[in-house]
Amino acid sequence: MWTVRPDADGRWVPDWADTEPDPVPVPTIAWPNDPAHTVAHLLAWVNAELMKNVAEIGQLRLVQDASS
């Protein structure tokens, strides 16, 4: 089973394991504490991530429909 784990520098790296850890580690989003990054920047980033997710779901549905 494929998992991720933090390395010595705190970066998340892939890890092949026979069992999945409980709880499964989840990478956190480090939003810089920089005045140049506003809430509007955060909302724009969230919007872009959601658009990518919707596009991926759409592609998976197309693949599923094409295979049936």
Secondary structure by P-SEA (a helix, b strand, c coil): ccccccccccbbbbbbbcccccccbbbbbbccccccccaaaaaaaaaaaaaaaaaaaaaaaaaaaaac
